[in-house]
Amino acid sequence: MNDQRTRLRWVGRLVLALALVTMYLPLAMVFLHSFNESRLGAVDSGFSLRWYGSLWDRGDLWSGLWVSLLVAALASTLSVILGLGAAIGVHQWRYRARRLANGVLTLPLVIPDIILAIALAVVFYAIGMAQGLTTVVLAHTVFGIAYAFVVVVAAMQDFDENLYRAALDCGARPWQAFYHVLLPLLSPSLLVAWLLVFALSFEDFL
């Protein structure tokens, strides 16, 4: 039995190592070729820091980076706030209504991005909203709510409601029980949801 467990452990480690190599080898290759003197990555012209030096002079790249960070930060924050509210509200519903709400809120996960983008563009055009930073943040928020909701609603399944009720019985107001009991217990899941939506938004907005 111990020998079988040892073999399974090594197989698991091998699969994990192969997965990590598959994921990060392309990034490692890009990093190594960034020190190449040639403009073409396939041509090796020797070691050089030339391209890192020219990077500081590319104001358009730095401007694009800050806009991407801003969009991702705003979208992830709004998504987590709305996803948290949806998870708390749905948690109080009956089983059938909760299943229906879960399906509706997670629907953007299975809808192709281009379909969702066209639908949002039609909505923005119909209400007369000019395209710009606001519409990008709103679109990424719509996309990110589903991810934030999935993470938070999973954490709500393990939440002991007796803790919240005990705080109310001890004289705390609902917002105090939420801030001092519910929010700290859900904070790890909220952080995970925020980072997940941030990564997706930052990767999608070019």
KEKE-3310 file (N, C-alpha, C; in steps of 0.2 Angstrom, whole numbers, plus 5000, padded with zeros to 4 digits):
npx = (5004:5010:5020:5012:5006:5017:5021:5010:5011:5023:5020:5010:5018:5026:5016:5012:5024:5026:5015:5018:5030:5025:5017:5025:5037:5036:5035:5048:5056:5053:5058:5071:5075:5073:5085:5092:5101:5097:5083:5074:5067:5071:5083:5099:5109:5118:5121:5112:5107:5099:5086:5079:5083:5078:5065:5061:5059:5047:5034:5020:5018:5020:5009:4998:5000:4997:4983:4978:4980:4972:4959:4958:4959:4948:4937:4938:4936:4923:4916:4919:4912:4899:4897:4898:4887:4877:4880:4877:4864:4857:4860:4851:4839:4826:4829:4826:4824:4837:4845:4841:4845:4859:4862:4859:4867:4880:4880:4888:4900:4900:4896:4902:4915:4915:4901:4895:4902:4897:4883:4884:4889:4878:4869:4875:4875:4861:4857:4863:4876:4892:4907:4921:4932:4924:4914:4921:4926:4913:4909:4919:4917:4904:4908:4916:4909:4903:4913:4918:4906:4905:4916:4914:4901:4904:4912:4902:4895:4901:4900:4896:4880:4876:4886:4884:4871:4873:4880:4871:4862:4869:4868:4873:4872:4864:4873:4885:4887:4889:4901:4910:4910:4905:4912:4926:4927:4925:4935:4947:4942:4936:4948:4954:4944:4945:4958:4958:4948:4955:4966:4960:4954:4965:4972:4963:4961:4968)
npy = (4994:5006:5007:5009:5021:5029:5028:5034:5047:5051:5051:5061:5072:5072:5075:5087:5094:5094:5101:5114:5116:5117:5128:5139:5138:5145:5158:5159:5158:5169:5179:5176:5179:5192:5198:5198:5205:5206:5212:5202:5188:5175:5175:5175:5187:5190:5195:5208:5223:5232:5234:5235:5247:5255:5254:5263:5275:5274:5281:5278:5265:5265:5273:5265:5254:5260:5263:5251:5245:5253:5251:5237:5237:5245:5238:5225:5228:5233:5222:5213:5219:5219:5206:5200:5206:5199:5186:5185:5189:5179:5168:5168:5164:5152:5134:5131:5143:5149:5140:5144:5157:5156:5150:5160:5171:5165:5164:5172:5165:5155:5161:5166:5178:5187:5188:5193:5205:5211:5212:5221:5232:5235:5238:5250:5258:5260:5266:5278:5280:5286:5278:5274:5276:5273:5264:5253:5249:5246:5236:5226:5224:5218:5206:5202:5200:5187:5178:5183:5181:5167:5163:5169:5164:5151:5151:5156:5144:5137:5145:5149:5153:5155:5162:5175:5178:5177:5188:5198:5195:5199:5212:5219:5229:5226:5230:5231:5218:5213:5219:5216:5203:5194:5200:5199:5185:5181:5188:5181:5174:5185:5192:5183:5182:5195:5196:5187:5192:5204:5199:5193:5204:5213:5205:5204:5217:5226)
npz = (5000:5004:4995:4983:4986:4986:4973:4966:4972:4966:4952:4952:4955:4944:4934:4938:4937:4923:4919:4924:4917:4904:4905:4908:4901:4887:4892:4898:4887:4880:4889:4889:4875:4875:4878:4867:4854:4841:4831:4828:4835:4832:4827:4833:4839:4849:4866:4874:4881:4875:4871:4883:4887:4878:4881:4891:4885:4878:4879:4875:4877:4892:4895:4890:4899:4911:4910:4907:4920:4928:4922:4925:4939:4943:4937:4944:4957:4957:4952:4963:4973:4969:4966:4979:4985:4977:4980:4994:4994:4986:4994:5004:4998:4993:4988:4974:4968:4971:4963:4951:4950:4952:4940:4931:4935:4932:4919:4910:4910:4901:4889:4874:4872:4862:4859:4870:4870:4859:4862:4874:4867:4859:4869:4875:4864:4862:4874:4872:4877:4876:4869:4878:4892:4903:4898:4895:4907:4913:4905:4907:4921:4920:4914:4924:4936:4936:4938:4951:4958:4958:4965:4978:4982:4983:4995:5003:5006:5016:5026:5043:5048:5061:5068:5063:5067:5081:5083:5081:5091:5101:5101:5090:5076:5059:5049:5057:5061:5048:5044:5055:5056:5045:5034:5038:5038:5025:5018:5013:5002:4995:4991:4983:4973:4968:4963:4953:4944:4941:4935:4923:4917:4915:4906:4895:4891:4879)
capx = (5000:5014:5023:5007:5005:5023:5021:5005:5014:5028:5016:5007:5023:5028:5011:5013:5030:5025:5010:5022:5035:5021:5014:5030:5042:5035:5037:5055:5059:5052:5062:5078:5076:5073:5092:5095:5103:5093:5076:5070:5069:5074:5090:5103:5115:5122:5118:5112:5101:5097:5078:5077:5085:5073:5058:5060:5057:5041:5028:5014:5018:5018:5002:4994:5000:4993:4976:4976:4980:4966:4953:4957:4957:4941:4932:4939:4933:4916:4914:4919:4907:4892:4897:4897:4880:4873:4880:4873:4856:4855:4861:4845:4833:4825:4834:4825:4826:4844:4848:4840:4849:4866:4863:4859:4873:4886:4879:4893:4906:4899:4894:4908:4917:4913:4894:4894:4904:4892:4877:4885:4889:4871:4865:4878:4872:4854:4856:4867:4882:4898:4912:4927:4935:4918:4910:4926:4925:4907:4909:4924:4913:4899:4911:4920:4904:4901:4919:4918:4901:4907:4921:4911:4896:4907:4914:4896:4892:4904:4899:4891:4876:4876:4890:4881:4865:4875:4882:4865:4859:4874:4867:4876:4867:4866:4880:4891:4888:4892:4908:4915:4909:4904:4917:4933:4927:4925:4940:4951:4938:4936:4954:4955:4940:4948:4964:4956:4945:4960:4970:4957:4953:4971:4974:4959:4961:4974)
capy = (5000:5012:5008:5012:5028:5033:5029:5039:5054:5053:5052:5067:5077:5072:5078:5095:5097:5094:5106:5120:5118:5119:5134:5144:5138:5150:5164:5159:5159:5176:5182:5175:5182:5199:5200:5197:5211:5206:5213:5196:5183:5169:5177:5176:5191:5191:5197:5215:5226:5238:5234:5237:5254:5259:5253:5269:5280:5272:5284:5275:5259:5266:5275:5260:5250:5263:5263:5244:5244:5257:5247:5231:5238:5247:5232:5220:5231:5234:5215:5209:5222:5217:5198:5199:5207:5194:5180:5186:5189:5173:5163:5168:5161:5145:5130:5131:5150:5149:5137:5148:5163:5154:5149:5167:5175:5162:5163:5175:5161:5150:5164:5168:5185:5192:5189:5197:5212:5214:5214:5227:5238:5237:5242:5256:5262:5261:5271:5284:5281:5286:5273:5277:5272:5271:5259:5248:5247:5243:5229:5221:5223:5213:5200:5199:5198:5180:5175:5185:5177:5160:5162:5171:5160:5144:5153:5156:5138:5135:5151:5147:5159:5156:5168:5182:5178:5178:5195:5202:5194:5203:5219:5222:5231:5222:5232:5230:5211:5212:5222:5213:5195:5191:5202:5196:5178:5180:5192:5178:5173:5191:5193:5178:5185:5202:5195:5183:5197:5208:5196:5192:5211:5215:5201:5205:5224:5227)
capz = (5000:5004:4988:4978:4987:4984:4965:4965:4973:4961:4946:4953:4955:4937:4930:4940:4934:4916:4918:4925:4911:4898:4906:4909:4896:4883:4895:4899:4880:4878:4893:4886:4869:4876:4879:4860:4850:4835:4831:4826:4840:4829:4825:4839:4837:4855:4872:4874:4885:4871:4871:4890:4888:4874:4884:4895:4880:4875:4883:4873:4881:4899:4896:4890:4905:4917:4908:4908:4927:4930:4921:4929:4946:4944:4936:4949:4963:4956:4952:4969:4977:4966:4967:4986:4986:4974:4984:5000:4993:4984:4999:5008:4994:4993:4984:4967:4966:4971:4958:4945:4951:4951:4933:4927:4936:4930:4912:4906:4910:4895:4883:4870:4874:4857:4859:4876:4868:4854:4866:4877:4862:4857:4875:4876:4859:4863:4879:4870:4880:4872:4870:4882:4898:4907:4895:4895:4914:4914:4901:4911:4927:4918:4913:4930:4941:4936:4941:4958:4961:4959:4971:4984:4983:4986:5002:5007:5007:5022:5031:5048:5050:5068:5070:5061:5072:5088:5083:5081:5098:5106:5101:5085:5070:5054:5046:5061:5060:5042:5044:5059:5057:5039:5030:5039:5036:5018:5015:5009:4995:4991:4989:4977:4967:4966:4959:4947:4939:4939:4930:4917:4914:4913:4900:4890:4888:4875)
cpx = (5004:5018:5018:5006:5011:5023:5016:5007:5019:5025:5013:5012:5025:5023:5011:5019:5029:5020:5014:5027:5031:5018:5019:5036:5042:5037:5045:5058:5058:5057:5069:5079:5075:5080:5095:5096:5099:5086:5071:5072:5072:5081:5094:5109:5119:5118:5118:5106:5098:5089:5075:5078:5080:5066:5056:5058:5051:5035:5022:5013:5016:5011:4997:4994:4996:4985:4974:4975:4974:4960:4952:4956:4950:4936:4932:4935:4926:4913:4914:4913:4900:4892:4896:4890:4876:4874:4877:4866:4854:4855:4855:4839:4832:4829:4832:4827:4833:4848:4847:4844:4856:4867:4863:4865:4880:4885:4885:4899:4906:4897:4901:4909:4914:4905:4892:4896:4899:4885:4878:4886:4882:4868:4868:4875:4865:4853:4860:4873:4888:4903:4918:4929:4929:4915:4915:4926:4919:4907:4914:4920:4908:4902:4914:4915:4903:4907:4919:4912:4902:4911:4918:4905:4898:4909:4908:4893:4895:4903:4894:4887:4875:4880:4887:4875:4867:4877:4876:4861:4863:4873:4870:4871:4869:4872:4886:4892:4891:4899:4913:4915:4910:4910:4924:4933:4928:4931:4945:4948:4938:4942:4956:4951:4943:4954:4963:4953:4950:4964:4967:4956:4959:4974:4970:4959:4968:4974)
cpy = (5006:5013:5011:5019:5032:5034:5034:5046:5056:5055:5059:5073:5078:5076:5086:5098:5098:5100:5113:5122:5120:5126:5140:5144:5143:5157:5165:5160:5166:5181:5182:5179:5190:5202:5199:5204:5212:5208:5207:5191:5177:5169:5179:5180:5193:5195:5205:5217:5232:5239:5236:5244:5258:5259:5260:5275:5279:5275:5281:5269:5260:5269:5270:5255:5253:5262:5256:5242:5247:5253:5241:5232:5240:5241:5227:5222:5231:5226:5212:5212:5219:5209:5196:5200:5202:5188:5180:5186:5182:5167:5163:5165:5154:5141:5131:5138:5152:5146:5141:5154:5162:5153:5155:5171:5172:5161:5166:5170:5156:5154:5167:5176:5190:5193:5193:5204:5215:5216:5220:5233:5240:5241:5249:5261:5264:5266:5278:5285:5281:5281:5277:5272:5269:5265:5252:5245:5243:5236:5224:5220:5217:5206:5197:5197:5191:5176:5177:5181:5170:5158:5163:5166:5153:5145:5153:5150:5135:5140:5148:5153:5160:5162:5175:5183:5180:5185:5200:5201:5198:5210:5223:5224:5227:5224:5231:5222:5209:5214:5218:5206:5192:5193:5199:5188:5177:5184:5187:5176:5179:5193:5189:5180:5191:5200:5191:5188:5202:5205:5195:5199:5213:5212:5203:5212:5226:5235)
cpz = (5000:4998:4983:4979:4985:4976:4963:4966:4968:4954:4947:4952:4948:4933:4932:4937:4926:4914:4919:4919:4905:4899:4905:4904:4890:4886:4896:4892:4878:4882:4891:4880:4870:4877:4872:4857:4844:4836:4830:4832:4838:4827:4831:4837:4843:4860:4872:4878:4882:4872:4878:4891:4884:4877:4888:4891:4877:4879:4881:4877:4888:4900:4895:4896:4910:4916:4909:4916:4930:4929:4925:4936:4948:4943:4941:4955:4963:4956:4958:4973:4975:4967:4974:4987:4983:4978:4991:4999:4991:4989:5004:5004:4995:4987:4977:4964:4966:4965:4951:4945:4949:4943:4929:4928:4934:4922:4908:4906:4904:4889:4880:4872:4868:4857:4865:4874:4864:4858:4870:4873:4860:4863:4875:4870:4860:4869:4878:4874:4876:4874:4873:4888:4902:4904:4895:4902:4916:4911:4905:4918:4926:4917:4920:4936:4942:4940:4949:4961:4963:4965:4978:4986:4986:4993:5006:5009:5014:5027:5037:5050:5057:5071:5069:5066:5079:5088:5084:5088:5103:5106:5095:5079:5064:5050:5050:5061:5054:5042:5049:5059:5049:5034:5031:5037:5029:5014:5011:5002:4991:4988:4982:4971:4964:4961:4953:4942:4937:4934:4923:4914:4911:4906:4894:4887:4885:4873)
residu = (MET:ASN:ASP:GLN:ARG:THR:ARG:LEU:ARG:TRP:VAL:GLY:ARG:LEU:VAL:LEU:ALA:LEU:ALA:LEU:VAL:THR:MET:TYR:LEU:PRO:LEU:ALA:MET:VAL:PHE:LEU:HIS:SER:PHE:ASN:GLU:SER:ARG:LEU:GLY:ALA:VAL:ASP:SER:GLY:PHE:SER:LEU:ARG:TRP:TYR:GLY:SER:LEU:TRP:ASP:ARG:GLY:ASP:LEU:TRP:SER:GLY:LEU:TRP:VAL:SER:LEU:LEU:VAL:ALA:ALA:LEU:ALA:SER:THR:LEU:SER:VAL:ILE:LEU:GLY:LEU:GLY:ALA:ALA:ILE:GLY:VAL:HIS:GLN:TRP:ARG:TYR:ARG:ALA:ARG:ARG:LEU:ALA:ASN:GLY:VAL:LEU:THR:LEU:PRO:LEU:VAL:ILE:PRO:ASP:ILE:ILE:LEU:ALA:ILE:ALA:LEU:ALA:VAL:VAL:PHE:TYR:ALA:ILE:GLY:MET:ALA:GLN:GLY:LEU:THR:THR:VAL:VAL:LEU:ALA:HIS:THR:VAL:PHE:GLY:ILE:ALA:TYR:ALA:PHE:VAL:VAL:VAL:VAL:ALA:ALA:MET:GLN:ASP:PHE:ASP:GLU:ASN:LEU:TYR:ARG:ALA:ALA:LEU:ASP:CYS:GLY:ALA:ARG:PRO:TRP:GLN:ALA:PHE:TYR:HIS:VAL:LEU:LEU:PRO:LEU:LEU:SER:PRO:SER:LEU:LEU:VAL:ALA:TRP:LEU:LEU:VAL:PHE:ALA:LEU:SER:PHE:GLU:ASP:PHE:LEU)
# end
